[in-house]
Every structure is written in structure tokens, then in C-alpha cells.
């Protein structure tokens, strides 16, 4: 066991505070990672404040982890000390179900994926995330960060990057496709970059035009304010795919009206409250209302390689650990462009 410094929420809705946690000894197939940067995802706030239901405390959030391997177990073949690596939203799964064998570990049906934090590992111990100095992870759930990506801008790719890349690939975003990104935040700005790099015609749908210049700079071809009723008139029946990154309840019927026949509205934002819709909104036009989680390990590596090849990293604001609580409040007020990243040397 190794004792490391971390920032944890001691209870639901409590401010995070500096503490220490125990990391397991490096096992045969384990990798010990010195964490250098950890992104702050809105999911961290949902879970630390029990917005998605009962949680495990004390909680060390963080599933956008970038660092360097400092030790490997004797059976490890994929990594060696000094390698640049990342860890995303999961650190294990059953490995035996149909989905796990197909590289869809995020949809594990043999007990579900084991989250990087706010979960219980196979050893019966709570998992602790990236707001810490070190983490021990089985090599099968670690990915390599290409040399072309700086670790600080790569960290958010481990959640925000793969959460948008996976559905964009699954629904075939590319040349000849019109893709709308709903929401211009931590996930949304990555969706814009990735959809543009895939060759799609990209439109941002945001509450206001406040971030229009950023959206166009990052690769959007068009930018509309959803607060303007004319937007829904002008864009009716326009899109092959709408990717919603919004974590607040939406009027789904209004947005489904923007899809072409056979278009898909895909949710990656996860509101805490239920949403409703009129089923005629999908019956008319044979439209799809869908959701998507993160990607599997193989697809996450594919995403990192794609981002490195296209020069894509997150737009970040680097903070020290003592700014985490302030950062949470700023995320909730949409006051970040576009991802907070913790310099873990300050923990």
C-alpha cells in the first residue's frame, strides 16, 4: 500500500479538502502512474453532490487523468516506466461478457464497468480518482498518450474527448453530413473540434451567441442561438445528427424538429431530472432519440491517436488544487473556457 495526497469530498455537497488515501500495492498486471494533470468534469460535480443518486464517501473525483508510469508489475507487457499514459472513466469490468469481449467495456453486462471513482473494485475497496498524486490501474484499462499531445490538454480527452468521439464515429459523422453540437462547454467544444476533423459540416446550437467567435475558431461552420425562436424555424429539418452535451433538461420536441428524416438526436449530457417528449416527434420522420456513454479502451486509444494526428487538445484553464471548489462553482455558472485542469503537483 502507498499513501498519497488527494482532494476529497468528505460527504455529499461538502467542499473538497486535502487528505490522504491508500493506493494498493502494484500487482502482477498493474501500472503505477504518477498523475500530472486531472481534468474537472461536470460528472465530478454531479457525483460529489449526489445529483445522480447515492454516492460513496469520502470521494476523490477525477476521471480525466494524464501522467507518467513510474512502476509496473512483473506481468505487464504494454507499458514501462517513463511512458506517458492516461486513465479515463473506468478502471475495470467483468472482461467476460459479450460487450467486454467486443471492446465495449463501458457497456459491461457482467456487473457493469467499475468507475475510476465512486465505485467498488473487485477487491471490495472503494475506487478513488484523479484528484490525487498517484493511481494504480490494471494495464488493460490504461491508454497511451501520443507524444504529439501535451499531457495537460490531453487529460480532458479521457472523458470529454471520448464521450464525443464515440457517438460521432458511431453515427458516421463525416463528409456530407450535417452535425449540430448542442451546448458549447467542456464536451461541446471537443465535439466541435472532432466533428470538424472528421469532415462534417458543423453547427453549434448554444443559448446565446456569446461564444460564437470561439465556436467558429474551433471548427464550427455555423453558430445559432437557441434563445432565438427564429433558429428553430430556419433550421427545421436540417441535421443528420444532433449531439447534445447539455446536462440540463431540454424541450426535446423542439430539437427533434431540427432533424432530417432518419436523423438522430444523441444525448451525452446527463441531466439529473427526467425529461419528457411527444412520441410523434420521433414517429414523424423516423427519427432516433438515443444516448451514448464513453468509449471502450480500444476506441479511447483510437481517439487519442486521432486527436494527436489532427492536433486536437482541449481548451483548458490550468488551476491549482486549492482552486477546485471555486472551479466547481464556475463550472455550474458556465464560467470556464472550456475545461479546468488541475496541476496535481499542487496537491
VOBA-1610 file (N, C-alpha, C; in pm, whole numbers, padded with zeros to 5 digits, always signed):
BEGIN
Unk+00085-00120+00000Unk+00000+00000+00000Unk+00089+00125+00000Unk+00040+00227-00070Unk+00110+00354-00076Unk+00015+00465-00033Unk+00061+00552+00056Unk-00019+00665+00100Unk+00011+00784+00010Unk-00093+00844-00046Unk-00074+00959-00135Unk-00170+01070-00097Unk-00131+01193-00127Unk-00217+01308-00104Unk-00325+01315-00211Unk-00441+01366-00172Unk-00554+01375-00264Unk-00647+01485-00216Unk-00740+01522-00302Unk-00851+01610-00263Unk-00978+01529-00269Unk-01055+01533-00160Unk-01174+01450-00149Unk-01292+01530-00097Unk-01412+01488-00138Unk-01535+01537-00077Unk-01566+01445+00041Unk-01566+01497+00164Unk-01589+01410+00279Unk-01733+01360+00290Unk-01825+01436+00232Unk-01967+01398+00234Unk-02037+01471+00120Unk-02162+01435+00096Unk-02235+01494-00015Unk-02244+01646+00002Unk-02213+01715-00103Unk-02225+01861-00111Unk-02123+01935-00025Unk-02034+01862+00043Unk-01932+01928+00124Unk-01818+01976+00035Unk-01753+02086+00070Unk-01637+02130-00007Unk-01529+02023-00008Unk-01455+02014-00116Unk-01344+01919-00122Unk-01229+01972-00037Unk-01156+01880+00023Unk-01045+01919+00110Unk-00928+01823+00091Unk-00810+01873+00124Unk-00690+01791+00110Unk-00689+01681+00214Unk-00650+01562+00173Unk-00646+01447+00262Unk-00542+01349+00211Unk-00537+01230+00267Unk-00452+01124+00213Unk-00538+01000+00191Unk-00499+00921+00093Unk-00567+00795+00062Unk-00462+00686+00044Unk-00509+00563+00048Unk-00419+00449+00028Unk-00439+00392-00112Unk-00331+00376-00184Unk-00333+00306-00312Unk-00279+00165-00291Unk-00341+00069-00361Unk-00298-00070-00345Unk-00156-00090-00394Unk-00092-00194-00345Unk+00039-00231-00394Unk+00030-00271-00541Unk+00136-00249-00614Unk+00137-00281-00756Unk+00133-00432-00773Unk+00026-00482-00836Unk+00010-00624-00860Unk+00077-00668-00989Unk+00058-00794-01023Unk+00129-00851-01138Unk+00103-00776-01267Unk-00021-00734-01288Unk-00056-00669-01414Unk-00089-00521-01396Unk-00044-00464-01286Unk-00076-00325-01254Unk+00030-00227-01304Unk-00016-00104-01323Unk+00070+00008-01360Unk+00052+00117-01254Unk+00161+00165-01199Unk+00159+00278-01106Unk+00187+00404-01186Unk+00094+00498-01178Unk+00103+00620-01257Unk+00122+00740-01165Unk+00223+00819-01192Unk+00238+00949-01128Unk+00149+01047-01205Unk+00040+01088-01143Unk-00055+01176-01210Unk+00004+01317-01220Unk-00002+01373-01340Unk+00047+01509-01359Unk-00067+01609-01375Unk-00174+01565-01442Unk-00288+01654-01464Unk-00418+01575-01453Unk-00520+01642-01399Unk-00653+01581-01387Unk-00758+01683-01425Unk-00842+01649-01522Unk-00948+01739-01564Unk-01064+01738-01467Unk-01137+01847-01463Unk-01260+01856-01384Unk-01378+01843-01480Unk-01452+01735-01466Unk-01568+01706-01549Unk-01695+01741-01471Unk-01799+01783-01543Unk-01926+01811-01475Unk-01976+01687-01401Unk-01940+01570-01451Unk-01976+01446-01383Unk-01922+01442-01240Unk-01804+01499-01220Unk-01746+01503-01086Unk-01839+01576-00989Unk-01897+01685-01036Unk-01986+01764-00952Unk-02116+01691-00929Unk-02172+01632-01035Unk-02295+01553-01018Unk-02278+01447-00909Unk-02163+01380-00911Unk-02144+01269-00818Unk-02106+01317-00679Unk-02020+01417-00670Unk-01979+01467-00539Unk-02096+01530-00463Unk-02196+01574-00538Unk-02313+01637-00475Unk-02437+01547-00482Unk-02414+01420-00515Unk-02519+01318-00520Unk-02636+01357-00611Unk-02603+01428-00719Unk-02707+01465-00815Unk-02759+01346-00893Unk-02677+01243-00905Unk-02717+01123-00979Unk-02755+01008-00885Unk-02771+01037-00758Unk-02809+00933-00663Unk-02704+00913-00556Unk-02730+00818-00468Unk-02645+00794-00353Unk-02502+00761-00397Unk-02406+00817-00326Unk-02266+00801-00364Unk-02183+00751-00246Unk-02056+00723-00274Unk-01964+00667-00175Unk-01870+00778-00127Unk-01863+00797+00004Unk-01776+00900+00062Unk-01684+00840+00166Unk-01566+00898+00183Unk-01513+01015+00112Unk-01490+00982-00036Unk-01508+01081-00121Unk-01496+01063-00266Unk-01381+01147-00320Unk-01291+01081-00391Unk-01186+01151-00465Unk-01227+01147-00612Unk-01281+01256-00665Unk-01327+01254-00804Unk-01209+01254-00902Unk-01244+01257-01030Unk-01143+01271-01134Unk-01131+01149-01222Unk-01178+01161-01348Unk-01160+01051-01443Unk-01107+01104-01577Unk-01033+01212-01568Unk-00959+01262-01684Unk-00814+01276-01639Unk-00743+01164-01647Unk-00612+01151-01582Unk-00501+01136-01684Unk-00399+01220-01672Unk-00281+01209-01757Unk-00156+01210-01669Unk-00065+01119-01697Unk+00055+01112-01615Unk+00162+01025-01678Unk+00254+00983-01594Unk+00370+00907-01640Unk+00383+00780-01555Unk+00410+00669-01620Unk+00428+00542-01550Unk+00556+00547-01466Unk+00544+00509-01339Unk+00663+00506-01253Unk+00702+00364-01211Unk+00608+00269-01224Unk+00639+00131-01187Unk+00537+00039-01255Unk+00581-00081-01292Unk+00489-00179-01350Unk+00507-00313-01279Unk+00399-00391-01278Unk+00407-00525-01223Unk+00483-00619-01315Unk+00525-00735-01264Unk+00608-00827-01341Unk+00541-00885-01465Unk+00407-00885-01468Unk+00337-00941-01583Unk+00297-00838-01688Unk+00329-00712-01665Unk+00287-00605-01755Unk+00370-00610-01884Unk+00301-00604-01998Unk+00370-00608-02127Unk+00348-00482-02210Unk+00245-00403-02176Unk+00209-00289-02260Unk+00286-00162-02227Unk+00332-00149-02101Unk+00390-00022-02058Unk+00517-00046-01978Unk+00597+00060-01973Unk+00719+00059-01893Unk+00733+00194-01826Unk+00820+00201-01726Unk+00843+00327-01656Unk+00883+00435-01756Unk+00824+00552-01739Unk+00853+00665-01827Unk+00751+00686-01937Unk+00664+00589-01958Unk+00561+00604-02063Unk+00457+00708-02022Unk+00409+00782-02120Unk+00303+00882-02099Unk+00168+00813-02118Unk+00084+00817-02018Unk-00039+00738-02022Unk-00158+00817-01968Unk-00275+00761-01992Unk-00397+00820-01941Unk-00491+00715-01885Unk-00581+00759-01799Unk-00687+00675-01744Unk-00816+00756-01754Unk-00921+00691-01802Unk-01048+00759-01818Unk-01148+00720-01712Unk-01271+00695-01755Unk-01383+00680-01662Unk-01394+00543-01599Unk-01317+00446-01645Unk-01327+00312-01586Unk-01189+00253-01562Unk-01183+00167-01459Unk-01058+00102-01425Unk-01070-00050-01427Unk-01189-00102-01460Unk-01207-00247-01471Unk-01347-00275-01523Unk-01371-00400-01559Unk-01502-00450-01597Unk-01495-00602-01584Unk-01603-00671-01618Unk-01601-00817-01596Unk-01506-00889-01689Unk-01482-00835-01808Unk-01390-00888-01909Unk-01441-01014-01978Unk-01556-01065-01936Unk-01606-01193-01988Unk-01733-01180-02070Unk-01811-01074-02052Unk-01939-01063-02121Unk-01917-01031-02268Unk-02026-01039-02344Unk-02019-01014-02488Unk-01965-00876-02519Unk-02010-00775-02442Unk-01965-00638-02468Unk-01817-00621-02437Unk-01772-00674-02324Unk-01630-00662-02289Unk-01542-00726-02396Unk-01584-00844-02443Unk-01504-00912-02544Unk-01505-00839-02677Unk-01609-00756-02699Unk-01619-00680-02823Unk-01551-00544-02813Unk-01486-00515-02701Unk-01422-00384-02684Unk-01517-00276-02641Unk-01632-00316-02587Unk-01732-00220-02538Unk-01742-00232-02386Unk-01628-00225-02321Unk-01624-00243-02176Unk-01712-00143-02102Unk-01735-00027-02164Unk-01818+00075-02099Unk-01963+00030-02084Unk-02002-00071-02161Unk-02138-00125-02153Unk-02137-00267-02096Unk-02042-00295-02011Unk-02027-00428-01950Unk-02159-00473-01888Unk-02201-00595-01923Unk-02325-00652-01868Unk-02298-00753-01758Unk-02173-00773-01727Unk-02137-00870-01623Unk-02111-00803-01490Unk-02197-00709-01455Unk-02180-00634-01331Unk-02154-00488-01354Unk-02132-00451-01480Unk-02108-00311-01513Unk-01961-00274-01502Unk-01924-00169-01575Unk-01786-00121-01564Unk-01762-00070-01422Unk-01639-00077-01379Unk-01600-00024-01248Unk-01544+00116-01269Unk-01614+00214-01215Unk-01574+00352-01234Unk-01442+00384-01168Unk-01374+00482-01223Unk-01244+00524-01171Unk-01257+00579-01029Unk-01376+00631-00998Unk-01406+00673-00861Unk-01554+00650-00835Unk-01594+00663-00709Unk-01733+00641-00668Unk-01782+00503-00712Unk-01697+00404-00697Unk-01732+00266-00730Unk-01658+00175-00633Unk-01688+00046-00642Unk-01619-00053-00560Unk-01545-00149-00652Unk-01415-00163-00629Unk-01334-00251-00712Unk-01356-00398-00680Unk-01293-00484-00758Unk-01308-00627-00736Unk-01247-00672-00604Unk-01163-00588-00546Unk-01106-00619-00414Unk-01198-00576-00300Unk-01314-00520-00335Unk-01410-00477-00234Unk-01383-00340-00177Unk-01281-00273-00227Unk-01244-00142-00177Unk-01296-00032-00269Unk-01329+00086-00213Unk-01374+00197-00298Unk-01264+00241-00395Unk-01305+00284-00511Unk-01209+00340-00606Unk-01199+00491-00584Unk-01078+00541-00602Unk-01052+00683-00587Unk-00990+00737-00716Unk-01032+00857-00755Unk-00996+00909-00885Unk-00872+00995-00892Unk-00873+01085-00990Unk-00751+01152-01032Unk-00712+01277-00958Unk-00797+01326-00866Unk-00756+01441-00787Unk-00657+01392-00680Unk-00550+01333-00724Unk-00453+01271-00634Unk-00317+01264-00703Unk-00218+01224-00627Unk-00082+01225-00681Unk-00047+01101-00761Unk-00108+00988-00726Unk-00076+00861-00793Unk-00201+00776-00803Unk-00198+00681-00898Unk-00307+00584-00910Unk-00248+00453-00961Unk-00307+00342-00917Unk-00267+00208-00962Unk-00383+00149-01042Unk-00354+00110-01166Unk-00458+00062-01257Unk-00406-00059-01334Unk-00493-00156-01357Unk-00458-00270-01441Unk-00421-00220-01581Unk-00317-00277-01639Unk-00268-00227-01768Unk-00373-00231-01879Unk-00472-00319-01868Unk-00574-00329-01972Unk-00666-00208-01976Unk-00664-00126-01872Unk-00753-00010-01863Unk-00675+00121-01863Unk-00553+00112-01914Unk-00465+00228-01930Unk-00445+00251-02080Unk-00438+00376-02122Unk-00414+00408-02263Unk-00288+00491-02276Unk-00232+00486-02395Unk-00107+00558-02422Unk-00138+00696-02479Unk-00075+00798-02425Unk-00092+00933-02477Unk+00020+00960-02578Unk-00016+00983-02704Unk+00087+01004-02807Unk+00177+01123-02775Unk+00299+01117-02825Unk+00396+01224-02799Unk+00350+01358-02851Unk+00264+01359-02953Unk+00218+01485-03010Unk+00120+01563-02925Unk+00076+01504-02814Unk-00021+01570-02726Unk+00044+01607-02594Unk+00033+01733-02554Unk+00078+01773-02421Unk-00014+01710-02317Unk+00040+01669-02205Unk-00040+01599-02106Unk-00152+01685-02049Unk-00129+01816-02037Unk-00233+01899-01977Unk-00357+01908-02065Unk-00338+01926-02196Unk-00454+01935-02286Unk-00507+01798-02325Unk-00429+01694-02297Unk-00474+01557-02326Unk-00565+01504-02216Unk-00546+01551-02092Unk-00623+01495-01980Unk-00774+01496-02007Unk-00833+01608-02050Unk-00979+01608-02073Unk-01024+01517-02185Unk-00933+01475-02271Unk-00972+01383-02377Unk-01018+01248-02322Unk-00972+01215-02200Unk-01004+01085-02142Unk-01151+01072-02104Unk-01223+01185-02096Unk-01369+01180-02081Unk-01435+01265-02188Unk-01411+01395-02187Unk-01477+01484-02283Unk-01446+01444-02427Unk-01323+01404-02452Unk-01285+01364-02588Unk-01354+01238-02634Unk-01345+01132-02554Unk-01402+01004-02596Unk-01554+01006-02589Unk-01612+01083-02498Unk-01758+01089-02488Unk-01820+01152-02612Unk-01748+01238-02680Unk-01799+01297-02804Unk-01750+01221-02927Unk-01628+01172-02924Unk-01574+01097-03038Unk-01655+00971-03065Unk-01691+00899-02960Unk-01759+00770-02979Unk-01890+00783-03054Unk-01983+00872-03013Unk-02107+00884-03091Unk-02088+00946-03228Unk-01993+01037-03241Unk-01968+01095-03374Unk-01923+00987-03472Unk-01842+00894-03424Unk-01799+00784-03510Unk-01913+00685-03533Unk-01987+00653-03427Unk-02093+00553-03437Unk-02203+00598-03534Unk-02236+00728-03531Unk-02341+00780-03620Unk-02282+00840-03748Unk-02158+00804-03775Unk-02096+00831-03906Unk-02087+00978-03942Unk-02049+01060-03847Unk-02021+01200-03878Unk-01902+01206-03973Unk-01916+01282-04079Unk-01809+01290-04177Unk-01852+01373-04296Unk-01777+01367-04405Unk-01810+01445-04524Unk-01954+01418-04571Unk-02024+01525-04602Unk-02160+01513-04649Unk-02264+01509-04539Unk-02222+01505-04414Unk-02315+01500-04301Unk-02322+01636-04232Unk-02444+01673-04195Unk-02464+01796-04119Unk-02483+01761-03972Unk-02392+01807-03891Unk-02389+01774-03748Unk-02409+01900-03667Unk-02501+01896-03572Unk-02518+02006-03478Unk-02468+01964-03341Unk-02395+02051-03277Unk-02348+02029-03140Unk-02429+02122-03050Unk-02501+02062-02959Unk-02587+02138-02868Unk-02512+02161-02738Unk-02478+02287-02713Unk-02401+02320-02593Unk-02255+02341-02628Unk-02199+02451-02582Unk-02060+02487-02616Unk-01979+02495-02487Unk-01970+02381-02418Unk-01895+02374-02294Unk-01780+02277-02303Unk-01752+02207-02192Unk-01639+02116-02188Unk-01650+02005-02290Unk-01768+01943-02302Unk-01789+01840-02404Unk-01812+01903-02541Unk-01893+02007-02544Unk-01930+02066-02671Unk-01812+02117-02753Unk-01718+02179-02687Unk-01606+02234-02764Unk-01521+02121-02823Unk-01514+02007-02751Unk-01443+01892-02807Unk-01521+01832-02924Unk-01654+01828-02913Unk-01736+01776-03022Unk-01717+01858-03149Unk-01709+01990-03133Unk-01688+02077-03249Unk-01554+02044-03315Unk-01450+02035-03237Unk-01317+02006-03293Unk-01315+01871-03365Unk-01372+01770-03301Unk-01365+01635-03356Unk-01454+01622-03479Unk-01577+01674-03472Unk-01666+01666-03587Unk-01607+01738-03708Unk-01544+01851-03684Unk-01479+01925-03792Unk-01365+01842-03852Unk-01284+01781-03766Unk-01172+01700-03815Unk-01220+01577-03892Unk-01338+01527-03857Unk-01396+01413-03928Unk-01452+01452-04065Unk-01466+01583-04088Unk-01510+01630-04219Unk-01656+01668-04229Unk-01727+01670-04117Unk-01868+01706-04118Unk-01886+01858-04129Unk-02005+01899-04172Unk-02044+02039-04165Unk-02102+02061-04026Unk-02040+02150-03948Unk-02068+02159-03805Unk-02141+02288-03771Unk-02251+02273-03697Unk-02326+02387-03646Unk-02330+02379-03494Unk-02305+02490-03428Unk-02321+02496-03282Unk-02457+02557-03251Unk-02529+02492-03160Unk-02654+02544-03106Unk-02630+02575-02960Unk-02627+02703-02926Unk-02598+02745-02790Unk-02706+02844-02746Unk-02719+02862-02616Unk-02823+02951-02566Unk-02809+03093-02619Unk-02686+03137-02634Unk-02661+03273-02683Unk-02546+03269-02783Unk-02513+03385-02837Unk-02402+03395-02932Unk-02272+03437-02862Unk-02274+03427-02729Unk-02160+03476-02650Unk-02028+03407-02689Unk-02035+03279-02726Unk-01913+03205-02757Unk-01897+03180-02907Unk-01968+03260-02988Unk-01968+03236-03132Unk-01827+03242-03191Unk-01749+03342-03153Unk-01614+03354-03210Unk-01531+03230-03178Unk-01544+03180-03055Unk-01471+03058-03019Unk-01517+02940-03102Unk-01649+02927-03116Unk-01702+02814-03191Unk-01651+02811-03334Unk-01651+02926-03399Unk-01602+02933-03536Unk-01452+02908-03542Unk-01380+02957-03443Unk-01235+02935-03439Unk-01201+02787-03422Unk-01284+02715-03346Unk-01255+02574-03316Unk-01303+02480-03426Unk-01375+02532-03526Unk-01410+02448-03639Unk-01555+02449-03681Unk-01641+02521-03610Unk-01782+02526-03649Unk-01797+02607-03778Unk-01890+02564-03862Unk-01922+02636-03983Unk-02033+02738-03960Unk-02120+02710-03861Unk-02235+02795-03831Unk-02256+02797-03680Unk-02322+02902-03634Unk-02345+02917-03490Unk-02479+02987-03470Unk-02568+02924-03394Unk-02702+02980-03373Unk-02735+02984-03225Unk-02817+03082-03188Unk-02865+03094-03050Unk-03001+03024-03038Unk-03011+02931-02944Unk-03138+02860-02924Unk-03241+02947-02851Unk-03196+03059-02796Unk-03289+03151-02731Unk-03369+03232-02834Unk-03327+03226-02960Unk-03396+03297-03068Unk-03493+03201-03136Unk-03623+03225-03126Unk-03722+03135-03187Unk-03701+03116-03337Unk-03642+03215-03404Unk-03619+03205-03547Unk-03521+03092-03582Unk-03436+03057-03485Unk-03342+02948-03507Unk-03415+02819-03543Unk-03523+02791-03471Unk-03596+02666-03493Unk-03676+02670-03623Unk-03713+02786-03668Unk-03780+02798-03796Unk-03680+02780-03910Unk-03568+02847-03898Unk-03469+02846-04005Unk-03403+02710-04023Unk-03383+02637-03912Unk-03307+02512-03917Unk-03395+02387-03917Unk-03524+02403-03927Unk-03614+02287-03925Unk-03574+02186-04033Unk-03561+02059-03992Unk-03528+01952-04085Unk-03389+01959-04145Unk-03293+02014-04071Unk-03161+02040-04129Unk-03056+01932-04105Unk-03061+01865-03990Unk-02944+01791-03946Unk-02958+01639-03956Unk-02845+01576-03988Unk-02837+01430-03983Unk-02816+01382-03839Unk-02745+01462-03762Unk-02710+01424-03624Unk-02705+01549-03538Unk-02770+01541-03423Unk-02755+01643-03319Unk-02695+01574-03198Unk-02582+01624-03153Unk-02516+01570-03034Unk-02539+01667-02920Unk-02618+01624-02821Unk-02649+01711-02708Unk-02551+01686-02595Unk-02478+01790-02559Unk-02382+01782-02448Unk-02437+01851-02324Unk-02564+01887-02327Unk-02625+01968-02221Unk-02669+01878-02106Unk-02640+01920-01985Unk-02676+01840-01868Unk-02795+01899-01793Unk-02874+01980-01863Unk-02998+02033-01807Unk-03114+01981-01892Unk-03234+01972-01834Unk-03349+01924-01911Unk-03377+02013-02032Unk-03415+01950-02143Unk-03440+02022-02267Unk-03582+01996-02316Unk-03630+02085-02401Unk-03754+02061-02474Unk-03716+01976-02595Unk-03722+01844-02577Unk-03674+01755-02681Unk-03752+01768-02811Unk-03881+01795-02800Unk-03962+01805-02921Unk-03912+01916-03013Unk-03872+02027-02955Unk-03820+02138-03036Unk-03694+02096-03111Unk-03606+02027-03042Unk-03479+01991-03106Unk-03495+01877-03205Unk-03586+01785-03177Unk-03612+01677-03273Unk-03667+01732-03404Unk-03731+01848-03399Unk-03784+01909-03521Unk-03673+01956-03614Unk-03551+01965-03563Unk-03438+02011-03644Unk-03374+01898-03724Unk-03416+01774-03699Unk-03356+01660-03768Unk-03420+01636-03904Unk-03336+01587-03995Unk-03385+01535-04121Unk-03454+01400-04097Unk-03521+01350-04201Unk-03572+01213-04196Unk-03455+01118-04168Unk-03476+01025-04075Unk-03375+00928-04031Unk-03261+00992-03953Unk-03279+01116-03910Unk-03177+01180-03828Unk-03178+01126-03686Unk-03070+01155-03613Unk-03056+01106-03475Unk-03021+01219-03381Unk-03089+01221-03268Unk-03058+01312-03158Unk-02995+01227-03048Unk-02869+01252-03020Unk-02793+01167-02928Unk-02752+01246-02805Unk-02788+01194-02690Unk-02756+01258-02563Unk-02626+01204-02505Unk-02533+01293-02475Unk-02417+01256-02394Unk-02417+01335-02264Unk-02490+01447-02261Unk-02513+01517-02135Unk-02618+01439-02056Unk-02605+01437-01926Unk-02694+01356-01842Unk-02760+01442-01734Unk-02877+01498-01764Unk-02947+01580-01664Unk-02984+01498-01540Unk-02990+01566-01427Unk-03028+01499-01303Unk-03177+01471-01298Unk-03256+01549-01375Unk-03402+01535-01372Unk-03449+01458-01495Unk-03564+01389-01485Unk-03622+01322-01602Unk-03665+01423-01707Unk-03670+01377-01832Unk-03719+01461-01941Unk-03836+01389-02007Unk-03917+01462-02084Unk-04033+01403-02149Unk-04036+01446-02295Unk-04114+01373-02374Unk-04131+01411-02513Unk-04261+01355-02567Unk-04305+01412-02676Unk-04419+01362-02751Unk-04366+01263-02854Unk-04410+01139-02849Unk-04355+01037-02936Unk-04375+01066-03084Unk-04474+01151-03117Unk-04490+01188-03257Unk-04367+01264-03309Unk-04286+01317-03216Unk-04164+01387-03257Unk-04061+01292-03318Unk-04068+01165-03283Unk-03976+01068-03344Unk-04046+00983-03451Unk-04178+00965-03436Unk-04251+00886-03536Unk-04251+00957-03671Unk-04275+01085-03667Unk-04271+01164-03789Unk-04127+01183-03833Unk-04091+01126-03947Unk-03954+01138-03995Unk-03864+01023-03955Unk-03922+00920-03888Unk-03843+00802-03849Unk-03712+00844-03782Unk-03726+00929-03683Unk-03609+00985-03615Unk-03570+00900-03496Unk-03447+00913-03456Unk-03392+00835-03345Unk-03357+00927-03229Unk-03402+00890-03110Unk-03358+00955-02986Unk-03271+00855-02914Unk-03147+00889-02894Unk-03051+00791-02842Unk-02961+00853-02736Unk-02883+00767-02675Unk-02783+00810-02578Unk-02652+00739-02606Unk-02546+00790-02552Unk-02415+00729-02570Unk-02330+00757-02448Unk-02256+00655-02405Unk-02164+00673-02292Unk-02025+00707-02343Unk-01926+00667-02269Unk-01788+00685-02314Unk-01759+00579-02420Unk-01637+00562-02458Unk-01598+00455-02548Unk-01524+00346-02473Unk-01501+00234-02539Unk-01419+00129-02481Unk-01271+00166-02484Unk-01190+00082-02428Unk-01047+00111-02421Unk-00986+00122-02561Unk-01021+00030-02649Unk-00967+00033-02784Unk-01005+00162-02856Unk-01133+00203-02844Unk-01178+00324-02910Unk-01116+00449-02846Unk-01093+00444-02715Unk-01029+00557-02648Unk-00887+00577-02701Unk-00815+00467-02723Unk-00682+00479-02782Unk-00690+00532-02924Unk-00789+00486-03000Unk-00811+00535-03136Unk-00836+00686-03135Unk-00917+00732-03038Unk-00947+00874-03026Unk-00821+00954-02997Unk-00739+00907-02905Unk-00616+00980-02872Unk-00524+00989-02993Unk-00512+00879-03066Unk-00428+00880-03186Unk-00484+00976-03291Unk-00616+00978-03306Unk-00683+01069-03400Unk-00657+01214-03360Unk-00673+01243-03231Unk-00651+01381-03185Unk-00507+01424-03204Unk-00413+01334-03179Unk-00273+01367-03199Unk-00246+01395-03347Unk-00304+01314-03435Unk-00282+01330-03579Unk-00340+01461-03631Unk-00446+01510-03566Unk-00512+01632-03611Unk-00480+01753-03523Unk-00388+01737-03429Unk-00350+01850-03344Unk-00461+01897-03252Unk-00543+01802-03204Unk-00659+01837-03121Unk-00629+01811-02974Unk-00638+01915-02894Unk-00636+01904-02749Unk-00750+01986-02694Unk-00774+01975-02565Unk-00880+02054-02503Unk-00833+02198-02484Unk-00930+02289-02482Unk-00903+02428-02443Unk-00915+02431-02291Unk-00807+02463-02222Unk-00806+02444-02077Unk-00773+02571-02000Unk-00811+02568-01874Unk-00767+02666-01776Unk-00700+02587-01665Unk-00570+02601-01653Unk-00493+02525-01555Unk-00507+02589-01417Unk-00540+02506-01318Unk-00561+02557-01183Unk-00479+02477-01082Unk-00463+02534-00965Unk-00401+02460-00854Unk-00510+02391-00774Unk-00471+02293-00695Unk-00569+02211-00624Unk-00654+02293-00528Unk-00599+02399-00472Unk-00677+02477-00377Unk-00785+02562-00445Unk-00792+02555-00577Unk-00897+02626-00652Unk-01011+02533-00696Unk-01008+02407-00654Unk-01108+02310-00702Unk-01250+02353-00667Unk-01273+02393-00542Unk-01410+02430-00502Unk-01459+02551-00579Unk-01371+02648-00600Unk-01407+02763-00682Unk-01438+02721-00825Unk-01358+02627-00876Unk-01380+02579-01013Unk-01515+02511-01026Unk-01557+02434-00925Unk-01688+02370-00928Unk-01799+02475-00946Unk-01790+02581-00870Unk-01893+02685-00880Unk-01890+02753-01017Unk-01771+02771-01070Unk-01760+02834-01201Unk-01812+02743-01312Unk-01791+02611-01298Unk-01850+02519-01395Unk-02001+02531-01395Unk-02059+02536-01275Unk-02205+02543-01264Unk-02261+02673-01321Unk-02180+02778-01324Unk-02225+02905-01381Unk-02173+02926-01523Unk-02122+02816-01583Unk-02070+02820-01722Unk-01958+02921-01739Unk-01878+02937-01638Unk-01770+03035-01640Unk-01635+02965-01657Unk-01621+02890-01765Unk-01493+02827-01796Unk-01486+02807-01947Unk-01369+02834-02003Unk-01348+02810-02145Unk-01220+02729-02160Unk-01229+02593-02171Unk-01356+02521-02165Unk-01347+02402-02070Unk-01230+02381-02013Unk-01213+02271-01918Unk-01110+02311-01815Unk-01149+02299-01688Unk-01050+02316-01582Unk-00964+02191-01573Unk-00834+02212-01558Unk-00740+02102-01540Unk-00655+02133-01417Unk-00650+02036-01326Unk-00572+02052-01203Unk-00426+02013-01227Unk-00336+02101-01190Unk-00194+02067-01185Unk-00174+01990-01055Unk-00160+01858-01065Unk-00159+01775-00945Unk-00032+01790-00863Unk+00066+01860-00916Unk+00185+01890-00836Unk+00150+01981-00719Unk+00031+02047-00727Unk-00009+02140-00622Unk-00095+02073-00511Unk-00118+01942-00526Unk-00199+01873-00425Unk-00118+01853-00297
//
